[in-house]
Amino acid sequence: MSGSSSQSFDAVFVGGGVIGLASAWRAAQAGARVCVLERAEPPAGATNVAAGMLAPVGELSYGERDLLAMMLASGALWPDFVAEVEAASGTSTGFRTTGALHVALDRDEAGELRRRHELQQELGLEAEWLTPTRCRDLEPGLTPIFVGGVLAGGDVSVDPRALALALAAALREAGGELRTGTEVVDGLWVGERLVGVRTAPSQTQPSALSSPVGDKGLRVDIHADTVVLCNGAWSGQTSWLPAEARPNVRPVKGEVIELRPREGEPLPAERIIASERIYLVPRTDGRLIAGATQEERGFDTTVTAGGVHELLREAYRVLPDVAEMELVGMVAGLRPGTPDNLPIVGRGAVDGLILATGHFRNGIMLAPITADAVAAILADRPVPTSMIPADPNRSSLVTHTVTKDNRLPGEHSLEVAR
Ligand SMILES: Cc1cc2nc3c(=O)[nH]c(=O)nc-3n(C[C@H](O)[C@H](O)[C@H](O)COP(=O)(O)OP(=O)(O)OC[C@H]3O[C@@H](n4cnc5c(N)ncnc54)[C@H](O)[C@@H]3O)c2cc1C
């Protein structure tokens, strides 16, 4: 079957990652008729790969005060956000409130950790310096040789895959639609105003998650008062938008590995454990996620032997028991990076367009506040104060500073990068 059909909504969301799903859900709750168009099957995109740390304190970076304010504001929303999504969907999001322990494996790392701890204290954040003995009292699986640690007791985590599925169910419960296997390939215009999008003919039958209206074999024109562009790392390549309306977003590759204890064995850690070069995130389903590499390699999502080797080596240095664990997964994804590491959320450069993208390492963390901001913009209300620096018109976005990766193919930059 081939042909076309036409439908209309208050808002159509291009991309069903955590940002599209959370924002559409909030808009649907506020009474808007919404539809999310996702070319794959959620959980997809970077959301499918993310470690799910919600850790504004432990992951604090120098010179990123606006980002910290956004993360703290979003962090305050998380407990209610999770409770609401879980109640609406009837499923768990794997939310864990066990805190994070950052350890310094040598004197250099200790110097760096001390400096970050001073900043945490200066900003009044909850972070306590612990001796190795106290760290090991909390986490007996830690390596016996290290210099000290910082406990960020308020840092938490979520399972982004479970969250995406729960959000999809909550969206449907609120009356919103999700169409999977549906790629947006063009915009619909009346003069210079964007009035909707055109999808490619779907090659797949709608999945259990997808809205019951199947579009198999059809090219569909979807009319909407507003188009919300939330397709993550791909948003900067939206060829159907005029160049000045395309967000300044580039893909930043990250690899993670997934480990599982052998039958009958416990997880080697209760909390998020991090060193300067790795983080390990325990999941409620028994997995341990170790991440992450960070590289500028365009849209390449190859899992490399070098990346996996370094992740395993660094994981073993912190938690030696990982050597006994089963390696159950290796996956790479693309963070949507921006020149100033802040997301881009607000009205776009053409009428009818809202941008909700560029969340880089923090899209899971920032999903609740972004969803509130998008729902506010759709309702012509002001965005939450902490989201004002995410304005698409800020000057730091004007110059596109794509950093070329000039390292040899075998070299990986392993960082505590989400
Ligand atoms: C290794 C790694 C670890 C991370 N760890 C963390 C962490 O611990 N904490 C944290 O807060 N964040 C983390 N992140 C960052 C987080 O994953 C991202 O910021 C977040 O997922 C961005 O969400 P998004 O919805 O904007 O994009 P995505 O999740 O990438 O979703 C975009 C979606 O758009 C779809 N799409 C693209 N083009 C089209 C089109 N034309 N038509 C239809 N659909 C389209 C894609 O298929 C995709 O599903 C991590 C990322 C990586 C890669």
The ligand as a Tripos MOL2 file, in Angstrom:
@<TRIPOS>MOLECULE
LIG
   53    58     1     0     0
SMALL
NO_CHARGES

@<TRIPOS>ATOM
      1 C1         27.1550    7.0030   26.9310 C.3       1 LIG1
      2 C2         26.1360    8.0090   27.4100 C.ar      1 LIG1
      3 C3         25.8950    8.1160   28.7660 C.ar      1 LIG1
      4 C4         24.9700    9.0750   29.2230 C.ar      1 LIG1
      5 N1         24.7160    9.1430   30.5790 N.ar      1 LIG1
      6 C5         23.8310   10.0720   31.0440 C.ar      1 LIG1
      7 C6         23.5460   10.1510   32.4460 C.ar      1 LIG1
      8 O1         24.0710    9.3750   33.2550 O.2       1 LIG1
      9 N2         22.6720   11.1200   32.8690 N.ar      1 LIG1
     10 C7         22.0840   12.0010   32.0080 C.ar      1 LIG1
     11 O2         21.3280   12.8590   32.4480 O.2       1 LIG1
     12 N3         22.3200   11.9320   30.6620 N.ar      1 LIG1
     13 C8         23.1860   11.0100   30.1780 C.ar      1 LIG1
     14 N4         23.4620   10.9390   28.8290 N.ar      1 LIG1
     15 C9         22.9040   11.9720   27.9430 C.3       1 LIG1
     16 C10        21.4570   11.6270   27.5600 C.3       1 LIG1
     17 O3         21.4020   10.3100   27.0970 O.3       1 LIG1
     18 C11        20.9940   12.5860   26.4640 C.3       1 LIG1
     19 O4         21.2510   13.9320   26.8270 O.3       1 LIG1
     20 C12        19.4800   12.4070   26.2490 C.3       1 LIG1
     21 O5         19.1780   11.0640   25.9660 O.3       1 LIG1
     22 C13        18.9880   13.3040   25.1330 C.3       1 LIG1
     23 O6         17.6340   12.9880   24.9470 O.3       1 LIG1
     24 P1         16.8930   13.3800   23.5970 P.3       1 LIG1
     25 O7         15.4960   12.8950   23.7260 O.co2     1 LIG1
     26 O8         17.1380   14.8090   23.3030 O.co2     1 LIG1
     27 O9         17.6990   12.5710   22.4560 O.3       1 LIG1
     28 P2         17.6920   11.0170   22.1330 P.3       1 LIG1
     29 O10        17.5430   10.2050   23.3500 O.co2     1 LIG1
     30 O11        18.8810   10.7660   21.2720 O.co2     1 LIG1
     31 O12        16.3600   10.8480   21.2790 O.3       1 LIG1
     32 C14        16.2370   11.4530   20.0070 C.3       1 LIG1
     33 C15        15.3050   10.5600   19.1930 C.3       1 LIG1
     34 O13        14.9810   11.1970   17.9570 O.3       1 LIG1
     35 C16        14.8050   10.1960   16.9910 C.3       1 LIG1
     36 N5         14.9110   10.8200   15.6800 N.ar      1 LIG1
     37 C17        15.9940   11.4160   15.1390 C.ar      1 LIG1
     38 N6         15.6860   11.9350   13.9420 N.ar      1 LIG1
     39 C18        14.3640   11.6560   13.7190 C.ar      1 LIG1
     40 C19        13.4680   11.9290   12.6580 C.ar      1 LIG1
     41 N7         13.8520   12.6060   11.5640 N.pl3     1 LIG1
     42 N8         12.1940   11.4880   12.7470 N.ar      1 LIG1
     43 C20        11.7710   10.7920   13.8380 C.ar      1 LIG1
     44 N9         12.5920   10.5020   14.8790 N.ar      1 LIG1
     45 C21        13.8610   10.9380   14.8190 C.ar      1 LIG1
     46 C22        15.9080    9.2000   17.3120 C.3       1 LIG1
     47 O14        15.6180    7.9160   16.7910 O.3       1 LIG1
     48 C23        15.9220    9.2200   18.8330 C.3       1 LIG1
     49 O15        15.1360    8.1820   19.3930 O.3       1 LIG1
     50 C24        24.3160    9.9490   28.3160 C.ar      1 LIG1
     51 C25        24.5330    9.7880   26.9520 C.ar      1 LIG1
     52 C26        25.4260    8.8270   26.4950 C.ar      1 LIG1
     53 C27        25.6200    8.6520   25.0080 C.3       1 LIG1
@<TRIPOS>BOND
     1     1     2 1
     2     2     3 ar
     3     2    52 ar
     4     3     4 ar
     5     4     5 ar
     6     4    50 ar
     7     5     6 ar
     8     6     7 ar
     9     6    13 1
    10     7     8 2
    11     7     9 ar
    12     9    10 ar
    13    10    11 2
    14    10    12 ar
    15    12    13 ar
    16    13    14 ar
    17    14    15 1
    18    14    50 ar
    19    15    16 1
    20    16    17 1
    21    16    18 1
    22    18    19 1
    23    18    20 1
    24    20    21 1
    25    20    22 1
    26    22    23 1
    27    23    24 1
    28    24    25 2
    29    24    26 1
    30    24    27 1
    31    27    28 1
    32    28    29 2
    33    28    30 1
    34    28    31 1
    35    31    32 1
    36    32    33 1
    37    33    34 1
    38    33    48 1
    39    34    35 1
    40    35    36 1
    41    35    46 1
    42    36    37 ar
    43    36    45 ar
    44    37    38 ar
    45    38    39 ar
    46    39    40 ar
    47    39    45 ar
    48    40    41 1
    49    40    42 ar
    50    42    43 ar
    51    43    44 ar
    52    44    45 ar
    53    46    47 1
    54    46    48 1
    55    48    49 1
    56    50    51 ar
    57    51    52 ar
    58    52    53 1
@<TRIPOS>SUBSTRUCTURE
     1 LIG1         1 GROUP 0 **** ****
